[in-house]
Amino acid sequence: MHVAILTFEGYNELDSLIALGILNRIKKPGWRVSIASPTAKVRSMNGVVIESHVSLSEASKADAVIVGSGMQTREVVADPALMAQLKLDPKRQLLAAQCSGTLILAKLGLLDGIPACTDLTTKPWVQEAGIEILNQAFFAQGNLATAGGCLASQYLATWIIARLEGIEAAESAMHYVAPVGEKEDYVKRAMRNITPYLPQKQIAL
């Protein structure tokens, strides 16, 4: 399984890197988590430079994709050449967006008729794109999920693990990263947020 995290210039570290850390708690042959960027290196909103693992083209072939957020998301959606590289399809992929990443999914036409979550700054821009914004941290419909607020990235990662590897694996990953003394609370909160949006056959197991 390949999970790609789209990470653009001006990215938010909390969005891309928290998800990266949680997703990498899955230690199985064939499980791979990649930072995908349009350039070899990208600089965060706070000056942290990281190297991308894969191109946007390879990310478009991944089993799951998280669209991260950042300070330059409006510049991303205004760049036709860049947007054309994003060949995302919820029929064959799990697609998740964090904060302003929701704007990218909206501009790609992937959220038509689907309500979404985003951060307060991005909210009016996504609404202008015709998307209903929910006042909650996480929402998913089918293979599409969105989250609002930097620390909601944990819900996207947990949802993806639950969908691809099962609920037990998702709980284990969250338990590992949660603060000592608060682990059960963190696991319960994460599962409370994502469980209503998991396929019924998974919940019944």
C-alpha positions in Angstrom: 0.0 0.0 0.0 1.3 3.4 -0.9 0.0 6.6 0.9 1.1 9.9 -0.6 1.0 13.2 1.3 0.8 16.1 -1.2 3.0 18.8 0.2 3.5 22.2 -1.5 5.7 25.2 -1.0 4.6 27.0 2.2 3.2 23.8 3.6 2.0 23.4 7.2 4.3 21.1 9.1 1.5 20.0 11.5 -0.6 18.7 8.6 2.0 16.8 6.5 4.4 15.6 9.2 1.9 14.5 11.9 0.1 12.4 9.3 3.5 11.1 8.1 4.5 10.0 11.6 1.2 8.3 12.4 0.9 6.5 9.1 4.4 5.2 9.5 3.4 3.3 12.6 2.3 0.6 10.2 5.3 -1.7 9.9 4.4 -4.1 7.1 6.1 -5.1 3.9 4.8 -3.1 1.1 3.4 -0.3 3.3 4.9 3.0 2.1 4.3 6.6 3.1 5.7 9.3 0.8 5.9 13.1 0.8 4.9 14.1 -2.8 5.8 17.6 -4.1 6.0 19.4 -7.4 9.7 20.1 -6.8 12.6 18.2 -5.2 12.4 20.3 -2.1 9.7 22.4 -0.4 9.9 25.0 2.4 7.3 25.2 5.1 5.4 28.2 6.3 8.0 28.3 9.2 11.1 27.7 7.0 11.5 23.9 7.4 12.9 22.5 4.1 12.2 18.8 3.3 12.9 16.7 0.3 10.0 15.0 -1.6 10.0 11.2 -1.9 7.9 11.0 -5.1 6.5 13.2 -7.8 2.9 14.4 -8.1 2.5 11.9 -11.0 3.5 9.0 -8.8 1.3 10.2 -6.0 -1.7 10.2 -8.4 -1.2 6.4 -8.6 -1.1 5.9 -4.8 -3.7 3.8 -2.9 -4.4 6.8 -0.7 -3.6 10.5 -0.9 -3.7 13.2 1.7 -3.7 16.7 0.3 -1.9 18.8 2.8 -2.4 22.5 3.4 -0.2 25.6 3.5 0.1 29.3 3.0 0.2 29.1 -0.8 -2.8 26.9 -1.6 -4.6 29.6 -3.5 -1.5 29.9 -5.7 -1.6 26.2 -6.3 -5.2 26.1 -7.4 -4.6 29.1 -9.6 -1.8 27.3 -11.5 -3.4 25.2 -14.3 -0.2 23.3 -15.1 0.2 22.3 -11.5 -3.4 21.3 -11.0 -3.3 19.2 -14.2 -0.7 17.0 -12.6 -3.2 15.9 -10.0 -4.9 12.9 -11.4 -6.9 11.9 -8.3 -9.9 9.6 -8.5 -12.0 8.5 -5.5 -13.2 5.5 -7.4 -9.7 3.9 -7.1 -8.1 5.9 -4.2 -8.8 7.0 -0.7 -8.6 10.8 -0.9 -8.2 13.0 2.2 -7.7 16.7 2.6 -6.4 18.8 5.5 -7.5 22.4 6.0 -6.7 24.4 2.8 -6.1 21.1 1.0 -9.9 20.9 0.9 -9.8 23.8 -1.5 -7.7 21.8 -3.9 -10.2 18.9 -3.9 -13.0 21.4 -4.4 -11.2 23.0 -7.4 -10.6 19.6 -8.9 -14.4 19.0 -8.8 -14.1 16.1 -6.4 -16.4 17.5 -3.7 -19.4 18.4 -5.8 -22.4 17.7 -3.6 -20.3 16.6 -0.7 -20.0 18.7 2.5 -16.5 19.2 3.8 -14.3 20.3 6.7 -11.6 22.9 6.6 -9.9 25.5 8.7 -11.5 28.9 9.5 -9.2 30.8 7.2 -9.9 28.6 4.2 -13.7 28.3 4.9 -14.9 31.3 2.7 -12.7 30.2 -0.2 -14.2 26.7 -0.2 -17.7 28.1 0.2 -17.0 30.3 -2.9 -16.3 27.1 -4.7 -19.8 25.9 -3.9 -19.0 23.5 -1.0 -21.0 23.3 2.2 -18.6 23.6 5.2 -19.3 21.6 8.3 -18.5 22.9 11.8 -16.6 19.7 12.8 -13.1 18.3 12.7 -13.7 15.4 10.4 -16.1 14.1 7.8 -16.0 11.4 5.2 -18.3 10.1 2.5 -17.2 7.0 0.6 -13.6 7.3 -0.3 -13.4 11.1 0.4 -12.5 12.6 3.7 -11.7 16.1 4.9 -10.5 17.6 8.2 -10.4 21.1 9.7 -7.7 22.3 12.1 -4.1 21.4 12.1 -4.3 18.8 14.9 -7.2 17.1 13.0 -4.5 15.5 10.8 -4.5 12.7 13.3 -8.1 11.8 12.2 -7.1 11.6 8.5 -4.2 9.3 9.3 -6.4 7.1 11.6 -9.2 7.0 9.0 -6.7 5.9 6.3 -5.2 3.2 8.4 -8.6 1.9 9.5 -9.7 1.7 5.8 -6.6 0.1 4.5 -5.4 -2.0 7.5 -8.4 -2.3 9.8 -9.7 -0.7 13.0 -7.3 -2.5 15.3 -4.3 -1.2 13.4 -5.7 2.3 13.5 -6.2 2.1 17.3 -2.7 0.7 17.8 -1.1 3.5 15.7 -3.0 6.2 17.7 -2.2 4.6 21.0 1.5 4.7 20.2 1.7 8.4 19.4 -0.8 9.6 22.1 0.6 11.2 25.3 1.4 9.0 28.2 -1.4 8.9 30.7 -3.9 10.0 28.0 -3.6 7.2 25.5 -7.0 5.7 26.0 -8.7 9.1 25.8 -6.9 9.9 22.5 -7.8 6.5 21.0 -11.4 6.9 22.0 -11.6 10.4 20.6 -10.0 9.4 17.3 -12.3 6.4 16.8 -15.3 8.4 17.9 -14.6 10.9 15.1 -13.9 8.4 12.3 -16.1 5.4 13.1 -19.4 6.9 11.8 -17.7 7.2 8.4 -16.2 3.7 8.1 -18.0 1.1 5.9 -20.5 -0.8 8.0 -18.9 -4.1 7.3 -15.7 -2.9 9.1 -17.6 -1.7 12.1 -19.5 -5.0 12.4 -16.3 -7.0 12.6 
